Amino acid sequence: MAKEVQVKNYRVVLLKKPLHTKVKIETDVRATSKDNALEKALSIIGSKHRLTRQQLSVKVIKEIDVVDIKNPILSEIATNDEVKIH
């Protein structure tokens, strides 16, 4: 018997810490908890922008509604009930 897991939508705001100015980086992720959302966001941003975790600081992790998702692929996954991940 499979256990149902509630997946939520999160917006994670990170600050990149260069020498003179801070750069704000936002990403939307789907995760089961805030900790998992942070790990996923750090993985995505680190991979995309070649940043280490030491170069990033967490500003905000907040749960968002489906209509507030900026990424169209995540929005489609969140709104479509027929999408199943095995």
OpenMM code with the backbone's topology and positions (N, CA, C; nanometers):
from openmm import Vec3, app, unit

residues = "MET ALA LYS GLU VAL GLN VAL LYS ASN TYR ARG VAL VAL LEU LEU LYS LYS PRO LEU HIS THR LYS VAL LYS ILE GLU THR ASP VAL ARG ALA THR SER LYS ASP ASN ALA LEU GLU LYS ALA LEU SER ILE ILE GLY SER LYS HIS ARG LEU THR ARG GLN GLN LEU SER VAL LYS VAL ILE LYS GLU ILE ASP VAL VAL ASP ILE LYS ASN PRO ILE LEU SER GLU ILE ALA THR ASN ASP GLU VAL LYS ILE HIS".split()
positions = [
    Vec3(0.0843, -0.1175, 0.0000),
    Vec3(0.0000, 0.0000, 0.0000),
    Vec3(0.0890, 0.1241, 0.0000),
    Vec3(0.0732, 0.2083, -0.0987),
    Vec3(0.1572, 0.3274, -0.1136),
    Vec3(0.1073, 0.4403, -0.0244),
    Vec3(0.2006, 0.5140, 0.0292),
    Vec3(0.1673, 0.6268, 0.1154),
    Vec3(0.1537, 0.7522, 0.0290),
    Vec3(0.0446, 0.8251, 0.0484),
    Vec3(0.0232, 0.9493, -0.0262),
    Vec3(0.1134, 1.0593, 0.0295),
    Vec3(0.1828, 1.1285, -0.0599),
    Vec3(0.2723, 1.2372, -0.0210),
    Vec3(0.2171, 1.3668, -0.0774),
    Vec3(0.2039, 1.4672, 0.0070),
    Vec3(0.1529, 1.5974, -0.0348),
    Vec3(0.2689, 1.6825, -0.0864),
    Vec3(0.2659, 1.7166, -0.2154),
    Vec3(0.3694, 1.7988, -0.2768),
    Vec3(0.3185, 1.9425, -0.2820),
    Vec3(0.4011, 2.0362, -0.2377),
    Vec3(0.3638, 2.1770, -0.2334),
    Vec3(0.4543, 2.2570, -0.3260),
    Vec3(0.4109, 2.3779, -0.3568),
    Vec3(0.4876, 2.4681, -0.4429),
    Vec3(0.5579, 2.5716, -0.3553),
    Vec3(0.6857, 2.5919, -0.3809),
    Vec3(0.7649, 2.6866, -0.3029),
    Vec3(0.8379, 2.7833, -0.3954),
    Vec3(0.8550, 2.9056, -0.3494),
    Vec3(0.9431, 3.0025, -0.4157),
    Vec3(1.0604, 3.0244, -0.3217),
    Vec3(1.1800, 3.0020, -0.3727),
    Vec3(1.3023, 3.0179, -0.2945),
    Vec3(1.3780, 3.1374, -0.3504),
    Vec3(1.4095, 3.2326, -0.2626),
    Vec3(1.4850, 3.3515, -0.3014),
    Vec3(1.6224, 3.3406, -0.2371),
    Vec3(1.7258, 3.3438, -0.3217),
    Vec3(1.8640, 3.3333, -0.2762),
    Vec3(1.9387, 3.4609, -0.3131),
    Vec3(2.0395, 3.4938, -0.2360),
    Vec3(2.1265, 3.6066, -0.2668),
    Vec3(2.2652, 3.5536, -0.2993),
    Vec3(2.3173, 3.5959, -0.4136),
    Vec3(2.4545, 3.5625, -0.4513),
    Vec3(2.5457, 3.6668, -0.3882),
    Vec3(2.6515, 3.6223, -0.3245),
    Vec3(2.7399, 3.7128, -0.2529),
    Vec3(2.8707, 3.7364, -0.3277),
    Vec3(2.8714, 3.8248, -0.4267),
    Vec3(2.9988, 3.8601, -0.4889),
    Vec3(3.0708, 3.9649, -0.4051),
    Vec3(3.1762, 4.0210, -0.4584),
    Vec3(3.2585, 4.1146, -0.3820),
    Vec3(3.1865, 4.2452, -0.3483),
    Vec3(3.1152, 4.3063, -0.4444),
    Vec3(3.0629, 4.4407, -0.4208),
    Vec3(2.9111, 4.4492, -0.4117),
    Vec3(2.8394, 4.3744, -0.4907),
    Vec3(2.6938, 4.3833, -0.4904),
    Vec3(2.6325, 4.2461, -0.4706),
    Vec3(2.5091, 4.2449, -0.4186),
    Vec3(2.4360, 4.1194, -0.4034),
    Vec3(2.3365, 4.1070, -0.5174),
    Vec3(2.3240, 3.9872, -0.5696),
    Vec3(2.2329, 3.9597, -0.6791),
    Vec3(2.1239, 3.8661, -0.6273),
    Vec3(1.9972, 3.9035, -0.6503),
    Vec3(1.8842, 3.8217, -0.6061),
    Vec3(1.8493, 3.7203, -0.7146),
    Vec3(1.8362, 3.5936, -0.6743),
    Vec3(1.8007, 3.4858, -0.7664),
    Vec3(1.6776, 3.4158, -0.7092),
    Vec3(1.5716, 3.4063, -0.7903),
    Vec3(1.4483, 3.3392, -0.7488),
    Vec3(1.4286, 3.2139, -0.8314),
    Vec3(1.3724, 3.1108, -0.7694),
    Vec3(1.3335, 2.9919, -0.8430),
    Vec3(1.2121, 2.9294, -0.7760),
    Vec3(1.1258, 2.8706, -0.8575),
    Vec3(1.0088, 2.7998, -0.8074),
    Vec3(1.0371, 2.6505, -0.8148),
    Vec3(1.0028, 2.5795, -0.7073),
    Vec3(1.0233, 2.4347, -0.7035),
    Vec3(0.9018, 2.3682, -0.6412),
    Vec3(0.8867, 2.2402, -0.6696),
    Vec3(0.7836, 2.1589, -0.6050),
    Vec3(0.8550, 2.0607, -0.5140),
    Vec3(0.8129, 2.0578, -0.3879),
    Vec3(0.8791, 1.9715, -0.2903),
    Vec3(0.7807, 1.9355, -0.1793),
    Vec3(0.8217, 1.8398, -0.0964),
    Vec3(0.7362, 1.7956, 0.0134),
    Vec3(0.7564, 1.8766, 0.1407),
    Vec3(0.8696, 1.9470, 0.1525),
    Vec3(0.8959, 2.0281, 0.2714),
    Vec3(0.9857, 2.1458, 0.2339),
    Vec3(1.0004, 2.2390, 0.3281),
    Vec3(1.0868, 2.3542, 0.3031),
    Vec3(1.2326, 2.3116, 0.2876),
    Vec3(1.2747, 2.2138, 0.3638),
    Vec3(1.4125, 2.1647, 0.3538),
    Vec3(1.4398, 2.1036, 0.2166),
    Vec3(1.3456, 2.0245, 0.1684),
    Vec3(1.3615, 1.9652, 0.0356),
    Vec3(1.3579, 2.0719, -0.0730),
    Vec3(1.2750, 2.1749, -0.0549),
    Vec3(1.2674, 2.2849, -0.1516),
    Vec3(1.4001, 2.3602, -0.1575),
    Vec3(1.4615, 2.3829, -0.0412),
    Vec3(1.5905, 2.4517, -0.0375),
    Vec3(1.6981, 2.3691, -0.1081),
    Vec3(1.7025, 2.2402, -0.0813),
    Vec3(1.8013, 2.1535, -0.1457),
    Vec3(1.7831, 2.1525, -0.2974),
    Vec3(1.6582, 2.1451, -0.3426),
    Vec3(1.6307, 2.1438, -0.4865),
    Vec3(1.6708, 2.2765, -0.5501),
    Vec3(1.6395, 2.3889, -0.4835),
    Vec3(1.6738, 2.5209, -0.5364),
    Vec3(1.8252, 2.5395, -0.5433),
    Vec3(1.8974, 2.4983, -0.4405),
    Vec3(2.0433, 2.5086, -0.4417),
    Vec3(2.1028, 2.4235, -0.5529),
    Vec3(2.0445, 2.3073, -0.5763),
    Vec3(2.0915, 2.2205, -0.6835),
    Vec3(2.0686, 2.2845, -0.8203),
    Vec3(1.9502, 2.3405, -0.8409),
    Vec3(1.9167, 2.4028, -0.9699),
    Vec3(2.0048, 2.5248, -0.9954),
    Vec3(2.0139, 2.6146, -0.8974),
    Vec3(2.0907, 2.7382, -0.9144),
    Vec3(2.2395, 2.7079, -0.9271),
    Vec3(2.2902, 2.6159, -0.8469),
    Vec3(2.4308, 2.5797, -0.8549),
    Vec3(2.4666, 2.5202, -0.9894),
    Vec3(2.3778, 2.4389, -1.0428),
    Vec3(2.4010, 2.3766, -1.1722),
    Vec3(2.3905, 2.4777, -1.2862),
    Vec3(2.2897, 2.5612, -1.2805),
    Vec3(2.2640, 2.6556, -1.3901),
    Vec3(2.3663, 2.7686, -1.3950),
    Vec3(2.4048, 2.8217, -1.2777),
    Vec3(2.4928, 2.9389, -1.2723),
    Vec3(2.6340, 2.9077, -1.2232),
    Vec3(2.6629, 2.7789, -1.1989),
    Vec3(2.7948, 2.7369, -1.1507),
    Vec3(2.8344, 2.8094, -1.0222),
    Vec3(2.7431, 2.8068, -0.9247),
    Vec3(2.7684, 2.8689, -0.7951),
    Vec3(2.7755, 2.7609, -0.6882),
    Vec3(2.8620, 2.7812, -0.5911),
    Vec3(2.8693, 2.6886, -0.4793),
    Vec3(2.7730, 2.7342, -0.3700),
    Vec3(2.7481, 2.6475, -0.2741),
    Vec3(2.6577, 2.6821, -0.1641),
    Vec3(2.7153, 2.7938, -0.0772),
    Vec3(2.8461, 2.8050, -0.0713),
    Vec3(2.9078, 2.9111, 0.0079),
    Vec3(2.8852, 3.0485, -0.0547),
    Vec3(2.8593, 3.0525, -0.1850),
    Vec3(2.8362, 3.1793, -0.2535),
    Vec3(2.6905, 3.2239, -0.2471),
    Vec3(2.6031, 3.1416, -0.1899),
    Vec3(2.4608, 3.1725, -0.1845),
    Vec3(2.4136, 3.1814, -0.0401),
    Vec3(2.3234, 3.2745, -0.0151),
    Vec3(2.2582, 3.2810, 0.1153),
    Vec3(2.1078, 3.2824, 0.0924),
    Vec3(2.0350, 3.2198, 0.1822),
    Vec3(1.8903, 3.2073, 0.1696),
    Vec3(1.8248, 3.3325, 0.2241),
    Vec3(1.7385, 3.3927, 0.1449),
    Vec3(1.6632, 3.5090, 0.1906),
    Vec3(1.5232, 3.4673, 0.2342),
    Vec3(1.4508, 3.3966, 0.1459),
    Vec3(1.3122, 3.3591, 0.1758),
    Vec3(1.2820, 3.2225, 0.1147),
    Vec3(1.2083, 3.1413, 0.1909),
    Vec3(1.1469, 3.0202, 0.1375),
    Vec3(1.0003, 3.0297, 0.1755),
    Vec3(0.9129, 3.0436, 0.0740),
    Vec3(0.7705, 3.0571, 0.1061),
    Vec3(0.6874, 2.9683, 0.0155),
    Vec3(0.5777, 2.9198, 0.0726),
    Vec3(0.4849, 2.8387, -0.0038),
    Vec3(0.3991, 2.9308, -0.0901),
    Vec3(0.3807, 2.8930, -0.2166),
    Vec3(0.3039, 2.9763, -0.3083),
    Vec3(0.1873, 2.8971, -0.3659),
    Vec3(0.0907, 2.9704, -0.4192),
    Vec3(-0.0255, 2.9097, -0.4819),
    Vec3(0.0090, 2.8700, -0.6255),
    Vec3(-0.0713, 2.7840, -0.6834),
    Vec3(-0.0465, 2.7348, -0.8192),
    Vec3(-0.0478, 2.8490, -0.9212),
    Vec3(-0.1347, 2.9476, -0.9030),
    Vec3(-0.1443, 3.0578, -0.9998),
    Vec3(-0.0235, 3.1499, -0.9946),
    Vec3(0.0559, 3.1444, -0.8879),
    Vec3(0.1726, 3.2308, -0.8730),
    Vec3(0.3006, 3.1707, -0.9295),
    Vec3(0.2966, 3.0477, -0.9779),
    Vec3(0.4162, 2.9827, -1.0308),
    Vec3(0.4561, 3.0497, -1.1618),
    Vec3(0.5835, 3.0895, -1.1719),
    Vec3(0.6338, 3.1579, -1.2909),
    Vec3(0.6797, 3.0606, -1.3994),
    Vec3(0.7272, 2.9442, -1.3617),
    Vec3(0.7759, 2.8445, -1.4567),
    Vec3(0.6570, 2.7735, -1.5214),
    Vec3(0.6405, 2.7834, -1.6542),
    Vec3(0.5238, 2.7231, -1.7185),
    Vec3(0.5193, 2.5707, -1.7095),
    Vec3(0.6340, 2.5057, -1.7054),
    Vec3(0.6353, 2.3598, -1.6949),
    Vec3(0.5873, 2.3166, -1.5568),
    Vec3(0.6369, 2.3814, -1.4512),
    Vec3(0.5907, 2.3496, -1.3160),
    Vec3(0.4437, 2.3816, -1.2986),
    Vec3(0.3988, 2.4897, -1.3600),
    Vec3(0.2585, 2.5276, -1.3524),
    Vec3(0.1703, 2.4209, -1.4153),
    Vec3(0.2122, 2.3686, -1.5294),
    Vec3(0.1363, 2.2627, -1.5969),
    Vec3(0.1337, 2.1361, -1.5121),
    Vec3(0.2453, 2.1003, -1.4535),
    Vec3(0.2509, 1.9812, -1.3684),
    Vec3(0.1613, 1.9977, -1.2457),
    Vec3(0.1617, 2.1167, -1.1874),
    Vec3(0.0841, 2.1419, -1.0665),
    Vec3(-0.0663, 2.1435, -1.0924),
    Vec3(-0.1077, 2.1882, -1.2112),
    Vec3(-0.2509, 2.2009, -1.2393),
    Vec3(-0.3097, 2.0780, -1.3062),
    Vec3(-0.2279, 1.9964, -1.3716),
    Vec3(-0.2770, 1.8809, -1.4455),
    Vec3(-0.2820, 1.7593, -1.3537),
    Vec3(-0.4012, 1.7025, -1.3371),
    Vec3(-0.4177, 1.5851, -1.2497),
    Vec3(-0.3747, 1.4548, -1.3166),
    Vec3(-0.3581, 1.4570, -1.4494),
    Vec3(-0.3229, 1.3346, -1.5214),
    Vec3(-0.1736, 1.3062, -1.5226),
    Vec3(-0.0909, 1.4011, -1.4798),
    Vec3(0.0536, 1.3814, -1.4755),
    Vec3(0.0854, 1.2906, -1.3580),
    Vec3(0.1504, 1.1791, -1.3871),
    Vec3(0.1868, 1.0843, -1.2814),
    Vec3(0.3343, 1.0513, -1.2937),
    Vec3(0.4018, 1.0513, -1.1823),
    Vec3(0.5432, 1.0163, -1.1782),
    Vec3(0.5553, 0.8810, -1.1115),
    Vec3(0.6191, 0.7892, -1.1795),
    Vec3(0.6306, 0.6511, -1.1263),
    Vec3(0.7653, 0.6312, -1.0661),
] * unit.nanometer
topology = app.Topology()
chain = topology.addChain("A")
for resn in residues:
    res = topology.addResidue(resn, chain)
    for name in ("N", "CA", "C"):
        topology.addAtom(name, app.Element.getBySymbol(name[0]), res)
